[in-house]
Amino acid sequence: MAASSTDLILYCWQYLQFGSCCIFCTSLNLNLNLSLSLNLTIFAPQPYSMTIHKEGFTTIAIATIIFGVINLLSFYLVSYDQPVLSWIIFIITLGLLIFLISFFRLPKRQWTIDENAIIAPADGKVVVIEEVQADEYFADRRIQVSIFMSPLNVHVNRNPVGGEITYSQYHKGKYLVAWHPKSSTENERHCVAYRKGGKEILVKQIAGALAKRICNYLKTGQQVKQTDEMGFIKFGSRVDILLPLDAKINVKIGDKPLGGVTVIATW
């Protein structure tokens, strides 16, 4: 029996969808090193270059396999009878995969190196600037600057200053939303103290409601360079910086600093 024009259209639709899946997966070139170099010109007058952070390699590989399996099953089991549903599945899963890849992006930037400056350890939004009584490592009062990182922000954390790591401690805890006042003391967190020129600061990597894994690469006694990577927090989080009272704050609540670039304070 000759195929009707409707059947031909459906077959073309199915093959187009399947081909799109194959082209996308091939373009990712996931050969277990996930070395990506992207030049993006969207919303920018000049090329935007980035790579993928090592913490995302396994997660992205697993997500890509799941993406492929779901869409292959959709192609063989759903697309003939319900092509629109099959396309919806493809678009939604593709969007989720692209979001996941973007979460682990590692943009190339011009880092700010200044011995008299404390550089933002993370991208995000400044949500707290206040004088507090230190509850860990320090016994005096400090200025706390808190940066909230949404899932859309770059989640690499960087050394705000260079110098010696005098304290590095992981704490188990709760998973309150990152902007909750008690998240700084009750949530899962990793605290690191830096000493430079006789002055010290404390940085807290704090897990949020979505963040279930804090990665920290620093050890006590280690010498570090300003803006080098200190760690990574997955899926929404917060970073607190405890500064000396005589530090001059260069940001205000609502500002959106860039990790490794924006000067938070000077001393």
Order of alpha helices (4+ residues) and beta strands (2+ residues): alpha-beta-beta-alpha-alpha-beta-beta-beta-beta-beta-beta-alpha-beta-beta-beta-beta-beta-beta-beta-beta
